[in-house]
Amino acid sequence: MIVAIALRDLLAAFRTPVGWVLLAVTQAILGYVLLKVLDRFSGPAPAVDSAGLNLELAHNLYGAAAVILLLVVPLLAARALAGERSDGTWTLLAGAPVSLAEVLLGKYLGLALLLLPLCLLPLGLGLTLLGAAAVDPGLLVAASLGLWLTGLLFAAVGLCAASLTSQPIAAAVAAYGLLILLSVVNRAEMLGAAELGVLDWLAWNQHLFWFLAGIVRVGDLAYFVLMSALFLALAHRALDNARLG
């Protein structure tokens, strides 16, 4: 049933222009970023060596893709959950002979499948340079994995926010607030704190950085899994409380 719910949401996204427009706009933006990076390495005096090219591709392409995910995933999550609660279709879905956890995981899997092609676009663009430049496929694959895990965390945060309200706009705003907090929480040293290891660990961008460098660490994998599971658990609790209330 989890897979059925996920496929239902995925197909619904591509039956409307939402999925196609999202892919097209993302492709256009990343294509422009790629051209800007290549422009720095063209001419008689390239900016840096091939290692520098790979790092520039990773940080610029995947950095731009991460910003796009930060902007669109809360909207997609709000549409997937709060939108159904607002339209009244959530009552039918929640009344089906499946557990609330299965419904929530189905929604989450649907978002994960929708985000997968978005996260593979930078990889495809980078691989087009094979044979023309010394591109490191391993680094790009690691960066793609980190980008997808980041998108999954954003989806979990979005579903958590959407579980608190039936208004999609309010859900998206709440998700943006949570994600911005997780983006800047490690900047607390600016307020006078010298060593804040826990707050530094909570920032998602600190963990994505290592993937963009081509380094896959167990601690970073654990961060994305644990944080995503935490927000999904909070979403389940909120939906369960709303149903009992």
Salt bridges, closest charged atoms under 4 A:
ASP9 OD1 - ARG8 NH1 3.10
ASP9 OD2 - LYS107 NZ 3.21
GLU56 OE1 - ARG40 NH1 2.74
GLU84 OE2 - ARG8 NH1 2.96
GLU84 OE2 - LYS107 NZ 2.32
ASP220 OD1 - HIS207 ND1 2.71
ASP220 OD2 - ARG217 NE 2.77
ASP240 OD1 - ARG243 NH2 2.93
